[in-house]
Amino acid sequence: MGIDNPLPDSWGIGKLGVIGKARWPRWDEERFNELLVRFDVPAKAYSSLSRGQKSAVGFILP
């Protein structure tokens, strides 16, 4: 994942959490939210995130 593998423009951070939960059986929503705060990723559309924030999302998602 990461900025070289962009997600659909309309997907927000909340949708990524829903997809993560459906995709990975051991998904930890609390940890996901903790990392969003730690990496300062706002709850908005993926397309409107900065390059650094998109990179952080790549680290947060398995």
PDB file of N, H, CA, C and O in Angstrom:
ATOM      1  N   MET A   1       0.826  -1.167   0.000  1.00  0.00           N
ATOM      2  CA  MET A   1       0.000   0.000   0.000  1.00  0.00           C
ATOM      3  C   MET A   1       0.879   1.243   0.000  1.00  0.00           C
ATOM      4  O   MET A   1       2.096   1.134  -0.150  1.00  0.00           O
ATOM      5  N   GLY A   2       0.305   2.387   0.161  1.00  0.00           N
ATOM      6  H   GLY A   2      -0.684   2.476   0.283  1.00  0.00           H
ATOM      7  CA  GLY A   2       1.059   3.626   0.171  1.00  0.00           C
ATOM      8  C   GLY A   2       0.611   4.534  -0.949  1.00  0.00           C
ATOM      9  O   GLY A   2      -0.354   4.236  -1.654  1.00  0.00           O
ATOM     10  N   ILE A   3       1.300   5.629  -1.113  1.00  0.00           N
ATOM     11  H   ILE A   3       2.084   5.871  -0.541  1.00  0.00           H
ATOM     12  CA  ILE A   3       0.856   6.621  -2.093  1.00  0.00           C
ATOM     13  C   ILE A   3       1.042   6.152  -3.524  1.00  0.00           C
ATOM     14  O   ILE A   3       0.416   6.705  -4.429  1.00  0.00           O
ATOM     15  N   ASP A   4       1.876   5.157  -3.760  1.00  0.00           N
ATOM     16  H   ASP A   4       2.384   4.708  -3.025  1.00  0.00           H
ATOM     17  CA  ASP A   4       2.051   4.642  -5.120  1.00  0.00           C
ATOM     18  C   ASP A   4       0.919   3.709  -5.526  1.00  0.00           C
ATOM     19  O   ASP A   4       0.759   3.406  -6.708  1.00  0.00           O
ATOM     20  N   ASN A   5       0.139   3.256  -4.563  1.00  0.00           N
ATOM     21  H   ASN A   5       0.269   3.503  -3.602  1.00  0.00           H
ATOM     22  CA  ASN A   5      -1.031   2.414  -4.804  1.00  0.00           C
ATOM     23  C   ASN A   5      -2.252   3.131  -4.239  1.00  0.00           C
ATOM     24  O   ASN A   5      -2.762   2.765  -3.181  1.00  0.00           O
ATOM     25  N   PRO A   6      -2.715   4.150  -4.949  1.00  0.00           N
ATOM     26  CA  PRO A   6      -3.786   4.990  -4.393  1.00  0.00           C
ATOM     27  C   PRO A   6      -5.089   4.228  -4.202  1.00  0.00           C
ATOM     28  O   PRO A   6      -5.385   3.262  -4.906  1.00  0.00           O
ATOM     29  N   LEU A   7      -5.840   4.688  -3.247  1.00  0.00           N
ATOM     30  H   LEU A   7      -5.600   5.472  -2.675  1.00  0.00           H
ATOM     31  CA  LEU A   7      -7.168   4.167  -2.984  1.00  0.00           C
ATOM     32  C   LEU A   7      -8.176   5.019  -3.746  1.00  0.00           C
ATOM     33  O   LEU A   7      -7.843   6.119  -4.186  1.00  0.00           O
ATOM     34  N   PRO A   8      -9.402   4.528  -3.907  1.00  0.00           N
ATOM     35  CA  PRO A   8     -10.421   5.353  -4.574  1.00  0.00           C
ATOM     36  C   PRO A   8     -10.565   6.709  -3.885  1.00  0.00           C
ATOM     37  O   PRO A   8     -10.561   6.798  -2.657  1.00  0.00           O
ATOM     38  N   ASP A   9     -10.689   7.747  -4.682  1.00  0.00           N
ATOM     39  H   ASP A   9     -10.692   7.675  -5.679  1.00  0.00           H
ATOM     40  CA  ASP A   9     -10.747   9.120  -4.172  1.00  0.00           C
ATOM     41  C   ASP A   9     -11.839   9.341  -3.140  1.00  0.00           C
ATOM     42  O   ASP A   9     -11.657  10.121  -2.205  1.00  0.00           O
ATOM     43  N   SER A  10     -12.958   8.674  -3.293  1.00  0.00           N
ATOM     44  H   SER A  10     -13.106   8.041  -4.053  1.00  0.00           H
ATOM     45  CA  SER A  10     -14.094   8.922  -2.406  1.00  0.00           C
ATOM     46  C   SER A  10     -13.990   8.191  -1.067  1.00  0.00           C
ATOM     47  O   SER A  10     -14.764   8.469  -0.151  1.00  0.00           O
ATOM     48  N   TRP A  11     -13.054   7.271  -0.944  1.00  0.00           N
ATOM     49  H   TRP A  11     -12.425   7.044  -1.688  1.00  0.00           H
ATOM     50  CA  TRP A  11     -12.933   6.523   0.306  1.00  0.00           C
ATOM     51  C   TRP A  11     -12.390   7.419   1.406  1.00  0.00           C
ATOM     52  O   TRP A  11     -11.385   8.108   1.232  1.00  0.00           O
ATOM     53  N   GLY A  12     -13.068   7.395   2.527  1.00  0.00           N
ATOM     54  H   GLY A  12     -13.884   6.835   2.669  1.00  0.00           H
ATOM     55  CA  GLY A  12     -12.602   8.128   3.690  1.00  0.00           C
ATOM     56  C   GLY A  12     -11.883   7.199   4.656  1.00  0.00           C
ATOM     57  O   GLY A  12     -11.837   5.987   4.448  1.00  0.00           O
ATOM     58  N   ILE A  13     -11.333   7.766   5.697  1.00  0.00           N
ATOM     59  H   ILE A  13     -11.370   8.750   5.866  1.00  0.00           H
ATOM     60  CA  ILE A  13     -10.614   6.984   6.689  1.00  0.00           C
ATOM     61  C   ILE A  13     -11.558   6.003   7.382  1.00  0.00           C
ATOM     62  O   ILE A  13     -11.164   4.878   7.689  1.00  0.00           O
ATOM     63  N   GLY A  14     -12.787   6.414   7.628  1.00  0.00           N
ATOM     64  H   GLY A  14     -13.108   7.328   7.378  1.00  0.00           H
ATOM     65  CA  GLY A  14     -13.773   5.517   8.232  1.00  0.00           C
ATOM     66  C   GLY A  14     -14.022   4.283   7.393  1.00  0.00           C
ATOM     67  O   GLY A  14     -14.127   3.176   7.921  1.00  0.00           O
ATOM     68  N   LYS A  15     -14.117   4.470   6.088  1.00  0.00           N
ATOM     69  H   LYS A  15     -14.032   5.369   5.659  1.00  0.00           H
ATOM     70  CA  LYS A  15     -14.327   3.331   5.183  1.00  0.00           C
ATOM     71  C   LYS A  15     -13.128   2.392   5.213  1.00  0.00           C
ATOM     72  O   LYS A  15     -13.295   1.175   5.133  1.00  0.00           O
ATOM     73  N   LEU A  16     -11.936   2.936   5.327  1.00  0.00           N
ATOM     74  H   LEU A  16     -11.800   3.925   5.393  1.00  0.00           H
ATOM     75  CA  LEU A  16     -10.747   2.090   5.414  1.00  0.00           C
ATOM     76  C   LEU A  16     -10.806   1.212   6.658  1.00  0.00           C
ATOM     77  O   LEU A  16     -10.395   0.052   6.622  1.00  0.00           O
ATOM     78  N   GLY A  17     -11.317   1.762   7.759  1.00  0.00           N
ATOM     79  H   GLY A  17     -11.651   2.704   7.788  1.00  0.00           H
ATOM     80  CA  GLY A  17     -11.478   0.976   8.970  1.00  0.00           C
ATOM     81  C   GLY A  17     -12.485  -0.146   8.791  1.00  0.00           C
ATOM     82  O   GLY A  17     -12.267  -1.263   9.260  1.00  0.00           O
ATOM     83  N   VAL A  18     -13.582   0.145   8.116  1.00  0.00           N
ATOM     84  H   VAL A  18     -13.760   1.053   7.735  1.00  0.00           H
ATOM     85  CA  VAL A  18     -14.608  -0.873   7.848  1.00  0.00           C
ATOM     86  C   VAL A  18     -14.039  -1.974   6.963  1.00  0.00           C
ATOM     87  O   VAL A  18     -14.274  -3.157   7.209  1.00  0.00           O
ATOM     88  N   ILE A  19     -13.298  -1.590   5.944  1.00  0.00           N
ATOM     89  H   ILE A  19     -13.107  -0.629   5.744  1.00  0.00           H
ATOM     90  CA  ILE A  19     -12.702  -2.566   5.036  1.00  0.00           C
ATOM     91  C   ILE A  19     -11.643  -3.397   5.769  1.00  0.00           C
ATOM     92  O   ILE A  19     -11.560  -4.610   5.581  1.00  0.00           O
ATOM     93  N   GLY A  20     -10.843  -2.740   6.599  1.00  0.00           N
ATOM     94  H   GLY A  20     -10.910  -1.754   6.752  1.00  0.00           H
ATOM     95  CA  GLY A  20      -9.841  -3.467   7.375  1.00  0.00           C
ATOM     96  C   GLY A  20     -10.472  -4.518   8.264  1.00  0.00           C
ATOM     97  O   GLY A  20      -9.984  -5.645   8.355  1.00  0.00           O
ATOM     98  N   LYS A  21     -11.560  -4.145   8.920  1.00  0.00           N
ATOM     99  H   LYS A  21     -11.957  -3.230   8.846  1.00  0.00           H
ATOM    100  CA  LYS A  21     -12.262  -5.072   9.807  1.00  0.00           C
ATOM    101  C   LYS A  21     -12.830  -6.263   9.036  1.00  0.00           C
ATOM    102  O   LYS A  21     -12.797  -7.392   9.527  1.00  0.00           O
ATOM    103  N   ALA A  22     -13.349  -6.018   7.838  1.00  0.00           N
ATOM    104  H   ALA A  22     -13.376  -5.101   7.440  1.00  0.00           H
ATOM    105  CA  ALA A  22     -13.902  -7.095   7.019  1.00  0.00           C
ATOM    106  C   ALA A  22     -12.807  -7.966   6.399  1.00  0.00           C
ATOM    107  O   ALA A  22     -13.007  -9.161   6.184  1.00  0.00           O
ATOM    108  N   ARG A  23     -11.668  -7.374   6.116  1.00  0.00           N
ATOM    109  H   ARG A  23     -11.506  -6.402   6.291  1.00  0.00           H
ATOM    110  CA  ARG A  23     -10.591  -8.070   5.399  1.00  0.00           C
ATOM    111  C   ARG A  23      -9.700  -8.919   6.296  1.00  0.00           C
ATOM    112  O   ARG A  23      -9.341 -10.041   5.940  1.00  0.00           O
ATOM    113  N   TRP A  24      -9.344  -8.378   7.467  1.00  0.00           N
ATOM    114  H   TRP A  24      -9.636  -7.466   7.756  1.00  0.00           H
ATOM    115  CA  TRP A  24      -8.378  -9.058   8.339  1.00  0.00           C
ATOM    116  C   TRP A  24      -9.070  -9.558   9.608  1.00  0.00           C
ATOM    117  O   TRP A  24      -9.592  -8.757  10.383  1.00  0.00           O
ATOM    118  N   PRO A  25      -9.077 -10.858   9.823  1.00  0.00           N
ATOM    119  CA  PRO A  25      -9.777 -11.430  10.983  1.00  0.00           C
ATOM    120  C   PRO A  25      -9.272 -10.909  12.336  1.00  0.00           C
ATOM    121  O   PRO A  25     -10.041 -10.843  13.294  1.00  0.00           O
ATOM    122  N   ARG A  26      -8.014 -10.546  12.420  1.00  0.00           N
ATOM    123  H   ARG A  26      -7.389 -10.600  11.641  1.00  0.00           H
ATOM    124  CA  ARG A  26      -7.460 -10.071  13.683  1.00  0.00           C
ATOM    125  C   ARG A  26      -7.385  -8.544  13.742  1.00  0.00           C
ATOM    126  O   ARG A  26      -6.559  -7.997  14.473  1.00  0.00           O
ATOM    127  N   TRP A  27      -8.221  -7.866  12.996  1.00  0.00           N
ATOM    128  H   TRP A  27      -8.892  -8.311  12.403  1.00  0.00           H
ATOM    129  CA  TRP A  27      -8.238  -6.412  12.939  1.00  0.00           C
ATOM    130  C   TRP A  27      -8.473  -5.832  14.333  1.00  0.00           C
ATOM    131  O   TRP A  27      -9.354  -6.290  15.060  1.00  0.00           O
ATOM    132  N   ASP A  28      -7.701  -4.848  14.691  1.00  0.00           N
ATOM    133  H   ASP A  28      -6.985  -4.476  14.100  1.00  0.00           H
ATOM    134  CA  ASP A  28      -7.817  -4.188  15.989  1.00  0.00           C
ATOM    135  C   ASP A  28      -8.219  -2.738  15.760  1.00  0.00           C
ATOM    136  O   ASP A  28      -7.381  -1.874  15.506  1.00  0.00           O
ATOM    137  N   GLU A  29      -9.511  -2.495  15.855  1.00  0.00           N
ATOM    138  H   GLU A  29     -10.193  -3.198  16.062  1.00  0.00           H
ATOM    139  CA  GLU A  29     -10.037  -1.157  15.559  1.00  0.00           C
ATOM    140  C   GLU A  29      -9.490  -0.107  16.531  1.00  0.00           C
ATOM    141  O   GLU A  29      -9.235   1.031  16.138  1.00  0.00           O
ATOM    142  N   GLU A  30      -9.312  -0.483  17.778  1.00  0.00           N
ATOM    143  H   GLU A  30      -9.519  -1.408  18.097  1.00  0.00           H
ATOM    144  CA  GLU A  30      -8.762   0.447  18.755  1.00  0.00           C
ATOM    145  C   GLU A  30      -7.344   0.876  18.361  1.00  0.00           C
ATOM    146  O   GLU A  30      -6.998   2.054  18.447  1.00  0.00           O
ATOM    147  N   ARG A  31      -6.538  -0.085  17.934  1.00  0.00           N
ATOM    148  H   ARG A  31      -6.820  -1.042  17.865  1.00  0.00           H
ATOM    149  CA  ARG A  31      -5.166   0.216  17.513  1.00  0.00           C
ATOM    150  C   ARG A  31      -5.177   1.078  16.243  1.00  0.00           C
ATOM    151  O   ARG A  31      -4.385   2.012  16.120  1.00  0.00           O
ATOM    152  N   PHE A  32      -6.064   0.766  15.312  1.00  0.00           N
ATOM    153  H   PHE A  32      -6.708   0.007  15.413  1.00  0.00           H
ATOM    154  CA  PHE A  32      -6.217   1.545  14.085  1.00  0.00           C
ATOM    155  C   PHE A  32      -6.471   3.014  14.428  1.00  0.00           C
ATOM    156  O   PHE A  32      -5.812   3.905  13.893  1.00  0.00           O
ATOM    157  N   ASN A  33      -7.432   3.257  15.323  1.00  0.00           N
ATOM    158  H   ASN A  33      -7.968   2.532  15.757  1.00  0.00           H
ATOM    159  CA  ASN A  33      -7.769   4.628  15.711  1.00  0.00           C
ATOM    160  C   ASN A  33      -6.623   5.300  16.458  1.00  0.00           C
ATOM    161  O   ASN A  33      -6.367   6.490  16.275  1.00  0.00           O
ATOM    162  N   GLU A  34      -5.942   4.538  17.294  1.00  0.00           N
ATOM    163  H   GLU A  34      -6.150   3.571  17.442  1.00  0.00           H
ATOM    164  CA  GLU A  34      -4.785   5.070  18.019  1.00  0.00           C
ATOM    165  C   GLU A  34      -3.694   5.539  17.057  1.00  0.00           C
ATOM    166  O   GLU A  34      -3.100   6.599  17.249  1.00  0.00           O
ATOM    167  N   LEU A  35      -3.439   4.745  16.028  1.00  0.00           N
ATOM    168  H   LEU A  35      -3.922   3.884  15.872  1.00  0.00           H
ATOM    169  CA  LEU A  35      -2.406   5.107  15.058  1.00  0.00           C
ATOM    170  C   LEU A  35      -2.819   6.295  14.196  1.00  0.00           C
ATOM    171  O   LEU A  35      -1.974   7.101  13.805  1.00  0.00           O
ATOM    172  N   LEU A  36      -4.104   6.409  13.898  1.00  0.00           N
ATOM    173  H   LEU A  36      -4.790   5.755  14.216  1.00  0.00           H
ATOM    174  CA  LEU A  36      -4.577   7.578  13.152  1.00  0.00           C
ATOM    175  C   LEU A  36      -4.277   8.856  13.928  1.00  0.00           C
ATOM    176  O   LEU A  36      -3.853   9.859  13.354  1.00  0.00           O
ATOM    177  N   VAL A  37      -4.501   8.806  15.224  1.00  0.00           N
ATOM    178  H   VAL A  37      -4.846   7.991  15.690  1.00  0.00           H
ATOM    179  CA  VAL A  37      -4.213   9.968  16.082  1.00  0.00           C
ATOM    180  C   VAL A  37      -2.708  10.202  16.154  1.00  0.00           C
ATOM    181  O   VAL A  37      -2.243  11.333  16.010  1.00  0.00           O
ATOM    182  N   ARG A  38      -1.957   9.141  16.375  1.00  0.00           N
ATOM    183  H   ARG A  38      -2.334   8.222  16.491  1.00  0.00           H
ATOM    184  CA  ARG A  38      -0.502   9.277  16.528  1.00  0.00           C
ATOM    185  C   ARG A  38       0.145   9.861  15.276  1.00  0.00           C
ATOM    186  O   ARG A  38       1.056  10.684  15.366  1.00  0.00           O
ATOM    187  N   PHE A  39      -0.335   9.426  14.092  1.00  0.00           N
ATOM    188  H   PHE A  39      -1.075   8.758  14.018  1.00  0.00           H
ATOM    189  CA  PHE A  39       0.236   9.914  12.834  1.00  0.00           C
ATOM    190  C   PHE A  39      -0.488  11.150  12.306  1.00  0.00           C
ATOM    191  O   PHE A  39      -0.189  11.626  11.211  1.00  0.00           O
ATOM    192  N   ASP A  40      -1.449  11.674  13.091  1.00  0.00           N
ATOM    193  H   ASP A  40      -1.692  11.287  13.981  1.00  0.00           H
ATOM    194  CA  ASP A  40      -2.176  12.890  12.742  1.00  0.00           C
ATOM    195  C   ASP A  40      -2.863  12.785  11.380  1.00  0.00           C
ATOM    196  O   ASP A  40      -2.734  13.670  10.534  1.00  0.00           O
ATOM    197  N   VAL A  41      -3.595  11.683  11.184  1.00  0.00           N
ATOM    198  H   VAL A  41      -3.700  10.964  11.871  1.00  0.00           H
ATOM    199  CA  VAL A  41      -4.343  11.475   9.942  1.00  0.00           C
ATOM    200  C   VAL A  41      -5.785  11.901  10.195  1.00  0.00           C
ATOM    201  O   VAL A  41      -6.477  11.281  11.003  1.00  0.00           O
ATOM    202  N   PRO A  42      -6.251  12.954   9.512  1.00  0.00           N
ATOM    203  CA  PRO A  42      -7.615  13.434   9.733  1.00  0.00           C
ATOM    204  C   PRO A  42      -8.655  12.502   9.107  1.00  0.00           C
ATOM    205  O   PRO A  42      -8.362  11.766   8.165  1.00  0.00           O
ATOM    206  N   ALA A  43      -9.857  12.549   9.641  1.00  0.00           N
ATOM    207  H   ALA A  43     -10.096  13.147  10.407  1.00  0.00           H
ATOM    208  CA  ALA A  43     -10.964  11.733   9.135  1.00  0.00           C
ATOM    209  C   ALA A  43     -11.590  12.435   7.937  1.00  0.00           C
ATOM    210  O   ALA A  43     -12.621  13.098   8.056  1.00  0.00           O
ATOM    211  N   LYS A  44     -10.954  12.279   6.789  1.00  0.00           N
ATOM    212  H   LYS A  44     -10.117  11.741   6.692  1.00  0.00           H
ATOM    213  CA  LYS A  44     -11.500  12.856   5.562  1.00  0.00           C
ATOM    214  C   LYS A  44     -11.157  11.944   4.388  1.00  0.00           C
ATOM    215  O   LYS A  44     -10.531  10.901   4.575  1.00  0.00           O
ATOM    216  N   ALA A  45     -11.557  12.322   3.202  1.00  0.00           N
ATOM    217  H   ALA A  45     -12.066  13.170   3.050  1.00  0.00           H
ATOM    218  CA  ALA A  45     -11.331  11.489   2.022  1.00  0.00           C
ATOM    219  C   ALA A  45      -9.841  11.272   1.774  1.00  0.00           C
ATOM    220  O   ALA A  45      -9.027  12.178   1.951  1.00  0.00           O
ATOM    221  N   TYR A  46      -9.508  10.063   1.366  1.00  0.00           N
ATOM    222  H   TYR A  46     -10.169   9.327   1.222  1.00  0.00           H
ATOM    223  CA  TYR A  46      -8.115   9.708   1.085  1.00  0.00           C
ATOM    224  C   TYR A  46      -7.496  10.677   0.081  1.00  0.00           C
ATOM    225  O   TYR A  46      -6.333  11.056   0.218  1.00  0.00           O
ATOM    226  N   SER A  47      -8.267  11.074  -0.922  1.00  0.00           N
ATOM    227  H   SER A  47      -9.212  10.765  -1.033  1.00  0.00           H
ATOM    228  CA  SER A  47      -7.737  11.948  -1.976  1.00  0.00           C
ATOM    229  C   SER A  47      -7.328  13.323  -1.451  1.00  0.00           C
ATOM    230  O   SER A  47      -6.504  13.999  -2.068  1.00  0.00           O
ATOM    231  N   SER A  48      -7.890  13.742  -0.323  1.00  0.00           N
ATOM    232  H   SER A  48      -8.559  13.193   0.178  1.00  0.00           H
ATOM    233  CA  SER A  48      -7.565  15.074   0.195  1.00  0.00           C
ATOM    234  C   SER A  48      -6.445  15.049   1.244  1.00  0.00           C
ATOM    235  O   SER A  48      -6.094  16.089   1.800  1.00  0.00           O
ATOM    236  N   LEU A  49      -5.890  13.873   1.512  1.00  0.00           N
ATOM    237  H   LEU A  49      -6.175  13.028   1.060  1.00  0.00           H
ATOM    238  CA  LEU A  49      -4.780  13.778   2.453  1.00  0.00           C
ATOM    239  C   LEU A  49      -3.487  14.235   1.795  1.00  0.00           C
ATOM    240  O   LEU A  49      -3.334  14.153   0.576  1.00  0.00           O
ATOM    241  N   SER A  50      -2.569  14.712   2.607  1.00  0.00           N
ATOM    242  H   SER A  50      -2.694  14.778   3.597  1.00  0.00           H
ATOM    243  CA  SER A  50      -1.248  15.089   2.084  1.00  0.00           C
ATOM    244  C   SER A  50      -0.464  13.824   1.757  1.00  0.00           C
ATOM    245  O   SER A  50      -0.865  12.724   2.138  1.00  0.00           O
ATOM    246  N   ARG A  51       0.640  13.979   1.061  1.00  0.00           N
ATOM    247  H   ARG A  51       0.966  14.872   0.751  1.00  0.00           H
ATOM    248  CA  ARG A  51       1.482  12.818   0.728  1.00  0.00           C
ATOM    249  C   ARG A  51       1.958  12.116   2.004  1.00  0.00           C
ATOM    250  O   ARG A  51       1.987  10.887   2.064  1.00  0.00           O
ATOM    251  N   GLY A  52       2.325  12.885   3.005  1.00  0.00           N
ATOM    252  H   GLY A  52       2.302  13.884   2.956  1.00  0.00           H
ATOM    253  CA  GLY A  52       2.774  12.310   4.264  1.00  0.00           C
ATOM    254  C   GLY A  52       1.673  11.539   4.975  1.00  0.00           C
ATOM    255  O   GLY A  52       1.913  10.468   5.532  1.00  0.00           O
ATOM    256  N   GLN A  53       0.467  12.088   4.951  1.00  0.00           N
ATOM    257  H   GLN A  53       0.272  12.958   4.498  1.00  0.00           H
ATOM    258  CA  GLN A  53      -0.669  11.410   5.568  1.00  0.00           C
ATOM    259  C   GLN A  53      -1.023  10.124   4.824  1.00  0.00           C
ATOM    260  O   GLN A  53      -1.364   9.116   5.443  1.00  0.00           O
ATOM    261  N   LYS A  54      -0.942  10.164   3.501  1.00  0.00           N
ATOM    262  H   LYS A  54      -0.665  10.983   2.998  1.00  0.00           H
ATOM    263  CA  LYS A  54      -1.184   8.952   2.710  1.00  0.00           C
ATOM    264  C   LYS A  54      -0.122   7.889   3.015  1.00  0.00           C
ATOM    265  O   LYS A  54      -0.421   6.697   3.083  1.00  0.00           O
ATOM    266  N   SER A  55       1.075   8.327   3.191  1.00  0.00           N
ATOM    267  H   SER A  55       1.318   9.296   3.136  1.00  0.00           H
ATOM    268  CA  SER A  55       2.156   7.425   3.556  1.00  0.00           C
ATOM    269  C   SER A  55       1.894   6.799   4.925  1.00  0.00           C
ATOM    270  O   SER A  55       2.125   5.606   5.121  1.00  0.00           O
ATOM    271  N   ALA A  56       1.417   7.596   5.860  1.00  0.00           N
ATOM    272  H   ALA A  56       1.229   8.566   5.701  1.00  0.00           H
ATOM    273  CA  ALA A  56       1.087   7.102   7.196  1.00  0.00           C
ATOM    274  C   ALA A  56      -0.022   6.055   7.120  1.00  0.00           C
ATOM    275  O   ALA A  56       0.030   5.047   7.825  1.00  0.00           O
ATOM    276  N   VAL A  57      -1.011   6.281   6.282  1.00  0.00           N
ATOM    277  H   VAL A  57      -1.053   7.099   5.709  1.00  0.00           H
ATOM    278  CA  VAL A  57      -2.089   5.296   6.103  1.00  0.00           C
ATOM    279  C   VAL A  57      -1.503   3.974   5.618  1.00  0.00           C
ATOM    280  O   VAL A  57      -1.963   2.904   6.015  1.00  0.00           O
ATOM    281  N   GLY A  58      -0.496   4.049   4.763  1.00  0.00           N
ATOM    282  H   GLY A  58      -0.122   4.918   4.440  1.00  0.00           H
ATOM    283  CA  GLY A  58       0.170   2.833   4.286  1.00  0.00           C
ATOM    284  C   GLY A  58       0.841   2.060   5.415  1.00  0.00           C
ATOM    285  O   GLY A  58       0.933   0.834   5.348  1.00  0.00           O
ATOM    286  N   PHE A  59       1.306   2.744   6.441  1.00  0.00           N
ATOM    287  H   PHE A  59       1.231   3.740   6.496  1.00  0.00           H
ATOM    288  CA  PHE A  59       1.898   2.078   7.600  1.00  0.00           C
ATOM    289  C   PHE A  59       0.819   1.524   8.534  1.00  0.00           C
ATOM    290  O   PHE A  59       1.000   0.476   9.155  1.00  0.00           O
ATOM    291  N   ILE A  60      -0.295   2.237   8.624  1.00  0.00           N
ATOM    292  H   ILE A  60      -0.442   3.088   8.120  1.00  0.00           H
ATOM    293  CA  ILE A  60      -1.354   1.853   9.547  1.00  0.00           C
ATOM    294  C   ILE A  60      -2.089   0.600   9.073  1.00  0.00           C
ATOM    295  O   ILE A  60      -2.405  -0.281   9.874  1.00  0.00           O
ATOM    296  N   LEU A  61      -2.356   0.525   7.785  1.00  0.00           N
ATOM    297  H   LEU A  61      -2.099   1.240   7.135  1.00  0.00           H
ATOM    298  CA  LEU A  61      -3.047  -0.658   7.263  1.00  0.00           C
ATOM    299  C   LEU A  61      -2.048  -1.782   7.061  1.00  0.00           C
ATOM    300  O   LEU A  61      -0.944  -1.559   6.564  1.00  0.00           O
ATOM    301  N   PRO A  62      -2.442  -3.011   7.452  1.00  0.00           N
ATOM    302  CA  PRO A  62      -1.502  -4.140   7.306  1.00  0.00           C
ATOM    303  C   PRO A  62      -1.123  -4.434   5.880  1.00  0.00           C
ATOM    304  O   PRO A  62      -0.344  -5.352   5.625  1.00  0.00           O
TER     305      PRO A  62
END
